[in-house]
């Protein structure tokens, strides 16, 4: 197997917000072809780039490493099943990464070149030391790997930012469940639903201010998932947000929710993504039957 090209953690520290910053990696990813910096975003036919966003320490002494991605397509979603073309190494941490990759986020909500931030995380023990967690993706025939490591320059604030006053929303996926906060995520399921029948998905949100932004999307699964409201803003500080999901084919799925409310930019609650703090992830396992 050809050795994957590396997008080193120095490049993907999570501070990439501009077009030019992506040029070095894009040139590597094309295996000697002309650099993508000439025209990196296109409707289709472009790569998905894995991103190491950083890490934080947990209260029990363990560490969590966050990974996201940049889909260079403005219209095309890609699906890359778990396996040789979508793997985490060491293999003991493999399996929770996304297999579905949405296009570049809508610029009406976020800046044009924003990638999808910390869509999954890997938790390692307190004695992990100087090891690497490497995510390898193959898309459009190009194999690209990004290593994540516990280096001090990539530490993230979690679940609050003292400097900016940002606070991750508290999230419950069940009404009577305890609320959780932060990027490690809240898990629910598996739920069961028939193919092509709507499944209500609920999120109870608590934040200091109204206006929390929520987005639902497919994280893993064999076929299309359609949400009647994939993105929404909650007009109250504490309340329930519900979407309906329809799964087109039987199989095992994971859907992902991200909730963020940045107090520094009232008109754009997703502004905090660019500062790597603070939001909450949620994941729902769904078994779809005929």
Secondary structure, 3 states (H helix, E strand, C coil): CCCCEECCCCCCCCCCCCCHHHHHHHHHHCCCCCCHHHCCCECCCCCEEEEEEEEEECCCCCEEEEEEEEECECCCCEECCCECCEEEECHHHCCCCCCEECCCCCCCCCCCCCCEEEEEEEEECCCCCCCEEEEEEEECCEEEEEEEECCHHHECCCCEECCCCEECCEEECCCCCCCEECCCCEEEEEEEEECCCCEEEEEEEECCCCCEEEEEEEEECCCCEEECCCEEEECCCEEEEEEEEEECCCEEEEEEEEEECCCCCCCCHHHHHHHCCCEEEEEEEEEEEC
